[in-house]
Amino acid sequence: LTRLLAALNELRAEVDADPRAPLASLEGVHDEDIHSWVERRLIEKVGPLGKKLHTGRSRNDQVATDLRLWTRDEIDAIQALITDCRAALIELCEREPRTVISGYTHLQRAQPVLLAHWALAYVEMLERDQARFRDARARVNICPLGSGALAGTGYKVDRVQLAHDLGFDAPTRNSLDAVSDRDFVVETLAACALTAAHLSRLGEDLILYGSQEFAFFEYSDAVTSGSS
């Protein structure tokens, strides 16, 4: 185990230094995918011991696990960005608690509203977006490892411990479903699409409200450009 971990850390350092290294190898005849590359390079470093990495697992459950780990990390990163965006909007409300602007319907002046009321509308939208990401993450955060190619493994793998070691809530319950399920990707993309729609709407409001016709906002040169 110590020799395998040391060799794996060496491989990680190689890829950190040159992220395209495995891709260059994939164009050759030796490696079908990243897992084959890792196994081949391990064998080069530690001999037949490198083949032990494959004990009790298949590329099918490895790929499914990798994708869940990556998706989970991306959801967490997006959630942090949305939190920052909501905080910025709330800070604007606290800074301008009594500022009044025109409310519009179909670009026609309708009723006066507080600027804070306008900003808090986007806080509400982004709160729903975060709830959707939390909901998607709950289904992302189950571990397929130990499902093998499709029907498990003959080795006595402790799947509960594996799941907990990788930060998952639990192992998947059905191996056939586990290696083929990509529902969680579609759910995450749907949450991304709705968030992007809300941010696009916010961006369009800011563009309009910064124009001469509206002139509610004035922006710094850091986020604007002049006309040619």
C-alpha positions in Angstrom: 0.0 0.0 0.0 2.8 2.4 0.9 4.6 1.8 -2.4 1.3 2.2 -4.4 0.4 5.4 -2.7 3.9 6.8 -3.2 3.7 5.9 -6.9 0.3 7.4 -7.3 1.4 10.6 -5.7 4.3 10.7 -8.2 1.8 10.3 -11.0 -0.3 13.1 -9.6 2.8 15.4 -9.5 3.5 14.5 -13.1 0.0 15.4 -14.2 0.0 18.6 -12.2 3.2 19.6 -13.9 1.8 18.6 -17.4 -2.0 18.1 -17.5 -1.8 17.0 -21.1 0.6 14.1 -20.4 -2.2 11.4 -20.2 -3.9 12.8 -23.3 -0.7 12.5 -25.3 -0.5 8.8 -24.3 -4.2 8.2 -25.2 -3.3 8.9 -28.8 -1.0 5.8 -28.8 -1.9 2.2 -28.8 -1.4 1.4 -25.1 -4.1 3.2 -23.2 -7.9 3.2 -23.7 -8.6 5.8 -21.1 -7.1 7.6 -18.0 -7.5 4.5 -15.9 -5.5 2.4 -18.3 -2.9 5.1 -18.3 -2.6 5.2 -14.5 -2.4 1.4 -14.3 0.3 1.2 -17.0 2.4 3.9 -15.4 2.0 2.3 -12.0 3.3 -1.0 -13.4 6.3 0.9 -14.9 7.0 2.3 -11.4 6.4 -0.6 -9.1 6.1 -3.7 -11.3 3.3 -6.3 -11.0 2.2 -4.7 -7.8 0.6 -1.9 -9.9 -2.0 -4.4 -11.1 -3.4 -4.6 -7.6 -4.9 -1.1 -8.1 -7.6 -2.8 -10.1 -8.6 -5.3 -7.4 -12.3 -5.4 -6.8 -13.1 -2.6 -9.3 -13.8 -2.0 -12.9 -13.4 1.0 -15.1 -17.2 1.2 -15.2 -17.6 1.9 -11.5 -14.4 4.0 -11.5 -15.8 6.3 -14.2 -19.1 6.6 -12.6 -17.5 7.4 -9.2 -15.1 10.0 -10.8 -17.9 11.8 -12.5 -19.8 12.0 -9.3 -16.8 13.3 -7.4 -16.2 16.0 -10.1 -19.9 17.0 -10.3 -20.0 17.3 -6.5 -16.9 19.6 -6.5 -18.4 21.7 -9.2 -21.8 22.1 -7.4 -19.9 23.2 -4.2 -17.9 25.7 -6.2 -21.1 27.1 -7.9 -22.9 27.3 -4.5 -20.1 29.4 -3.1 -20.3 31.8 -6.1 -24.1 32.1 -5.7 -23.6 32.8 -2.0 -21.2 35.6 -2.9 -23.7 37.0 -5.4 -26.5 37.0 -2.9 -24.3 38.7 -0.3 -23.4 41.5 -2.8 -27.1 42.1 -3.5 -28.0 42.2 0.2 -25.1 44.6 0.8 -26.5 46.9 -1.9 -29.9 46.8 -0.1 -28.3 47.7 3.2 -26.4 50.5 1.6 -29.4 51.9 -0.3 -32.4 51.1 2.0 -34.5 54.2 1.0 -33.5 54.6 -2.7 -36.6 54.6 -5.0 -36.6 53.7 -8.7 -39.3 53.2 -11.2 -40.8 49.7 -11.6 -41.5 48.7 -15.1 -43.8 46.4 -17.1 -42.9 45.9 -20.7 -40.4 48.8 -20.4 -43.2 51.2 -19.4 -43.1 52.9 -16.1 -45.5 51.3 -13.7 -45.1 51.9 -10.0 -42.3 53.3 -7.8 -40.3 50.6 -6.0 -37.4 50.5 -3.6 -34.1 49.6 -5.2 -33.8 47.1 -2.4 -37.0 45.5 -3.5 -35.6 45.0 -7.0 -32.3 43.6 -5.7 -34.1 41.2 -3.3 -36.1 39.7 -6.2 -32.8 38.3 -7.4 -31.9 37.1 -4.0 -35.1 35.1 -4.0 -34.3 33.6 -7.5 -30.7 32.7 -6.4 -32.0 31.1 -3.2 -34.2 28.8 -5.3 -31.2 28.1 -7.5 -29.2 27.1 -4.4 -32.0 24.8 -3.2 -32.0 23.1 -6.6 -28.3 22.5 -6.4 -28.6 21.2 -2.9 -31.3 18.8 -4.0 -29.2 17.6 -7.0 -26.2 17.2 -4.8 -28.1 14.8 -2.5 -28.5 12.4 -5.5 -24.9 13.0 -6.7 -23.5 12.1 -3.4 -23.9 8.3 -3.5 -20.9 6.1 -4.3 -20.9 3.5 -7.2 -17.5 2.1 -6.3 -17.7 -1.6 -5.7 -20.3 -2.2 -8.3 -17.7 -3.6 -10.7 -18.5 -3.8 -14.4 -22.2 -4.3 -13.7 -22.8 -7.0 -11.0 -20.4 -6.3 -8.2 -17.2 -8.1 -7.3 -16.2 -11.4 -5.7 -13.9 -9.5 -3.3 -15.1 -8.6 0.1 -15.2 -4.9 -0.4 -16.6 -2.7 2.4 -18.7 -0.4 0.2 -20.0 1.6 3.1 -16.5 2.4 4.3 -15.4 3.2 0.7 -18.3 5.6 0.4 -17.5 7.4 3.7 -13.7 7.5 2.9 -14.6 9.5 -0.3 -17.0 11.8 1.4 -20.2 10.2 0.0 -23.4 9.8 2.1 -23.8 6.2 1.2 -23.1 3.5 -1.4 -25.5 3.0 -4.3 -27.9 0.1 -3.8 -28.1 -1.5 -7.3 -25.0 -2.2 -9.3 -26.7 -2.3 -12.7 -28.2 1.2 -12.1 -25.0 2.5 -10.5 -22.8 2.1 -13.5 -25.3 3.4 -16.0 -26.9 6.3 -14.1 -26.2 9.7 -15.4 -29.4 11.3 -14.2 -27.5 13.4 -11.7 -25.6 15.1 -14.6 -28.9 16.2 -16.3 -30.3 17.5 -12.9 -27.1 19.5 -12.3 -27.2 20.9 -15.8 -30.8 21.9 -15.4 -30.0 23.8 -12.2 -27.1 25.5 -14.0 -29.4 26.5 -16.9 -32.0 28.1 -14.5 -29.2 29.9 -12.6 -27.7 31.2 -15.9 -31.2 32.5 -16.9 -31.5 34.4 -13.6 -28.0 35.8 -13.9 -28.7 36.8 -17.6 -31.8 38.6 -16.4 -29.9 40.4 -13.7 -27.2 41.3 -16.3 -29.8 42.7 -18.7 -31.4 44.8 -15.9 -28.0 46.2 -15.0 -27.3 47.1 -18.7 -30.6 48.9 -19.1 -30.4 50.7 -15.7 -26.9 51.9 -16.6 -27.9 53.4 -19.9 -28.6 57.1 -20.4 -32.3 56.5 -20.8 -32.6 55.0 -17.3 -29.4 56.3 -15.5 -30.2 54.5 -12.2 -26.6 53.1 -12.0 -23.1 54.3 -12.8 -20.4 51.7 -13.2 -16.7 51.9 -12.8 -14.3 51.6 -15.7 -13.3 48.2 -14.4 -16.6 46.7 -15.6 -17.4 48.9 -18.6 -16.0 49.9 -22.0 -16.5 52.9 -24.2 -18.2 53.1 -27.6 -16.2 53.1 -30.7 
